[in-house]
Amino acid sequence: QTSRFGFSVSRRVGNAVVRNRIKRLLGEAVRLQCYLVDRGWDVVLIARAGVVGADYGSVERSVIHLLRLAQLFPGPAMGISDKTK
């Protein structure tokens, strides 16, 4: 069974054009990384207002970071203590 991903973008984030762009960016970032995610998970990513105007690279880095924090992605999670080293 493959992992499934869903995206939630509130109307507070922006109008329909902005919300759809955010969902497309998240979807592309997940599509390119989903083969590395453990199988059988249902994941919902909730977009916050800070993603408005973000480029693809920063969205992809954020998705990878979140998947590592959830321990669904290979590699060490970058916690606060790891960033200071």
N, C-alpha and C positions, 0 to 999 in steps of 0.2 A: 504494500500500500504506500502510495507516495504522500508526501506532506502537502498540506493545502495552506494557501495564504489568502488572507482577506485584508482589505484596507478600509479604514474608517477615517473620513475627513469631514469634520463638522462644518456647518454653514458659517460658523464664526470665523473660519480660516479665510474665506473669501467667496467670491461668486462662483458660478458653475464652471466657468472657464478655468479659473485658478484651481478649484478642487479637482477637476479632471486632469489637469496637467500634473498635479501632485500624485494622483493615482497612477498615471502613466509612468512617471519617474520611479515610483516605488515598485511598480510591476516589472519594469525593465531591470532594476537593480536585483530584485528577487529572482527573476528568470535566469539571470546569468550566474547566480550563486546557489540556486535551489538544489542542484545535483550534489552539493557538498553537505546539505542539511540531512540529519538523521531522518530515516523514513518513519511515516505514521503520525506526524505531528500536525495539529491544526494551529496556525499562527495568525493572529490579528495584529496588524501594525496600525497604531492610532497616530495620525499626523497632528502636530501642534502648529501654532501660528508661526513659529520660527522657520519652518520649511518654505514659507512663501518667498519666492525669488532665489531659492537655492539652486545651484547648478547640479548636474548629474553626479559629478565626482563626490561632492559632499553628501549627497543623499545615499550614494552607494557605500561610502565609508560608514555612515550612520547605521545603515541596515546591517552591515557586516559586524559592527560593534555590538548592536543589539542581539544579533544571533549568537555571538560569542558569549555575551553576558547570560543569555538563556541556556548556554551550554548545548546549543544545537549545531554548532559550527566548529570545525577543528581549529586548533590554535588557542593560545592563552587569551583569557578575557583581560582587557585593559582596564583594571580598576584604578581608583584614585592613587593607591600606593604604587602601582606600576608606572604611572605617568611621571612620577617624581624621580625615578631611578635613572 
